[in-house]
C-alpha cells in the first residue's frame, strides 16, 4: 500500500459513516470490467450517499473524473 493510499473494506461501504472527503485535486480514472458479470460503478459522496455513475458490462470500460480520496463502490449485477 502506498503512503497516500487508504484501504477500506468494501463491505463497510454500507456504513453511513463512510464518506468521501472534500478534495480539490481532480483526477481522471479509467475502469475496465474484466469480471464475467456486469458491475455498477458508484461513488460514495461527502454525506455518505451512494451515487451511481455507470453500469459496465463485461469487457466495457468507462472514464470518469473524480477527486483524490473519493470512495468508489462496485456492485456485481446479475443480468437475466
N, C-alpha and C positions, 0 to 999 in steps of 0.2 A: 504494500500500500504506500502511495506517495505521501509526502508530508502534508500536502494540502487536500488530500482525499478524505472523504467522510464515508464510513461504512454504515449502512442502515440495513437492518434485517427487513427484507421485502414484506414479510408478514406483519411487521409492526406498522405498515403504512395505513392500516385501518384505524390506527390510534390517532384521535383528533389533536394530540399534542405535537404530532409530526407536521411541520410546516416549512415551506421554502423560505429561506431568509431573504430580506430585501437586498438587492445587489444592483450595481450599475454597470458591471462588466458583462457585456453581451458577447455570446459565442454562437457559432454555427455548429450544429451536430447532425451527423448523418446516421440513421439507423437502418439496418438491413435485417429483415426477418428470415433467419435460416431455420426456424422451427417448422415442424410439419403442420402446425395449426396456425390459424390467423391469430394476431395479437392486437389488443387495444393499447395504444400508446397514450398515457395520461400524465398530466402534470399535477403535483400537489401544490396548491397556491399558498400564499402567505397566511391565509386563515385556516389552512388545513383541508380546504375543499378540493375534491378531485375533479379536474377539468380534462375532458377528452380532447386530445389533439387529432388523432387519426386512427384508422384501422389499417393494419398491414397484413395482407395475405402472404402466404408462403412465397418467398423469393422477391417480394416487393421491398422498396426502400423509401425513406422519407427524409427530407432535410428540414430541420426546424431551427429557429433562432430562439435561444433561451438565455438565461443568465447564470453565471458561475454560482454554484451552490444550490441551484434549484433541484428539488426532488422529482424524479420521473418514476412512473409506475407502469409495468407491463402486465397485462392480464391475458391469459390464453382464452380463446373463444372456440367453441365447438360449432362448426358450421354443418347443418343438416340439410 
